[in-house]
Amino acid sequence: MNGHIFAQALCSLHGKDLRTVYVLCCDIGIMDLLGSKIQDLLPSDTNHFIQKLEEKVTDLQHTSDEELQLQILLVMAKRLELRGAHLSTDQELEDYASQVVIMAERRMAEQNSHYNSYKNNNAETLPLQSMIRFQIDQLLQLAVKEIDSASTEAQSEYVHKVERFVQAMPEEQQAQIKQRLGVDQLTNKMLQTIVATSGASVLFATIVELSGFAFYTTATSLLASLAGVFGITLSFGAYTALTSFVAVLASPVFVLPFLAGGGFFLYSSQNQKLQNRMLPILILQITLPALSRRQEIVSYTPLLTAWKVNHDQYQSLRNEIRAIDRILEDGAEQIALLMEGIQRSEKSIFQNNMSIEDSSVTLKTKLTQSDLEHLQVSDRFAGLAARYIQISREAGSIKQSQQYNEAGLMGWIRHQVKSVSNHIDLSELKRRQNELLNKLLNEVLAGTQEWGREERERIYIAKQNNQDLRHNVVKLQRELADYGSQQERQQTKLTDLRKEQKRLELRIYGMENT
């Protein structure tokens, strides 16, 4: 029942009523409110708070009703720390609205000891009705204080309005009021006498108590009739379906507006956050008009559609993000495989190079140990071999000459000088011999002779393998670069989608939980 009444009341709000509640619920912050109130305390013909409120309401004229209704519900849920929920059916909407009411009522009981006592004394009352009745009672008490302390002229003006209101009530209820007050007539003079002698509280309590099922309408009308009596000159018709406006002052520090049943209500709980203290008042604003008059059942379709549009967009974003996540995961796997392939190829190239080096050393050793003159490789090989043999002989002659030693000091000196010269010559011959040996090796590798075939074929196969491996490395590196570029593009797209998703989560509370 709580959820049904509240959801129906919320979806019944339209036009400026709805936009006013939206601004009070979702837009005006504590600094704006305090700033406006400070200005209002200064002598001025302009109500700065109302002026600011009107400006913000006007700014919302092109925003759809269902979008504002949805935002009001979700902002309340956020402040109450409720988990987001699907709002795709009438039942889901009413269940969520019920959670909002129950949690707001629970918070109110925790924060307000007077309400907690009231709740305990009315345990059979549903949370929504309990919260609303308590706030109306508080308003009526505040109104009574204002009337009792007002000037005779102001009291007379208000009693005149109450007289017209009572005269419009059914005769049966008028008779009950007369009986309860102990009077024969409900004239203006008699009502003024009651206010002057017994106080406005007796008059108020009697009228409201005997209103029966019309409690909300009666209480709201009595409060609304205060408009004009205490200096409220703005037309309340611009804000609500009611015909009047009321401003009830309850604290010199915090003024918290509520417009659903007639004006501004000041709620004193200064040790709590303003937004949390506003929730019961906002629920009163939303619900009281619906409770004050008969109305047909309204459709939830526009609100549910507004939620579904945002939910579909969110799901689309979520699906895109998941798809890109999969692409990035697949890309990361492919990059890892490519890098492994490159590493394997480079390792194989290194191993082949080692094999080439080993086979080359083996062939060189064989060449130095073979009779080069009789190796049939090629004409160029024969010429190189002849030069190699000649250098070997020259080196042998130099080494042979070093064995002859002259006697005496001069002979020793000449021998030392000659040894240095021979060493230089031998080093040069060794260098030339190594160059020739490398050239001889190249001839062997380029030939087709039987000699050195095993090493030659091993080196050839290793070099061919390396060539293929290097081509493969180049190919893998290109693929790696392509995947890297693709990953970068997808990552940029993913970042943009997540930003859009976050903006939607901030705008539509609870989407991430659906």
Secondary structure, DSSP 8 states (H G I E B T S, - for coil): -HHHHHHHHHHH--HHHHHHHHIIIII--HHHHHHHHHHHTSS-SS-HHHHHHHHHHHHTTTS-HHHHHHHHHHHHHHHTT-------SHHHHHHHHHHHHHHHHHHHHHH-HHHHHHHHHTTTS-HHHHHHHHHHHHHHHHHHHHHHTS-HHHHHHHHHHHHHHHHTS-HHHHHHHHHHHT-S---HHHHHHHHHHH-HHHHHHHHHHTTGGGHHHHHHHHHHTTTTTTS--S-GGGT-SSS--EEE---SS--EEETTTTEEE----TTS-HHHHHHHHHHHHHHHHHHTS-------HHHHHHHHHHHHHHHHHHHHHHHHHHHHHHHHHHHHHHHHHHHHHHHHHHHHHHHHHHHHHHHHHHHHHS-GGG--S-HHHHHHHHHHHHHHHHHHHHHHHTT---SHHHHHHHHHHHHHHHHHHHHHHHHHHHHHHHHHHHHHHH---STTHHHHHHHHHHHHHHHHHHHHHHHHHHHHHHHHHHHHHHHHHHHHHHHHHHHHHHHSTTGGG-
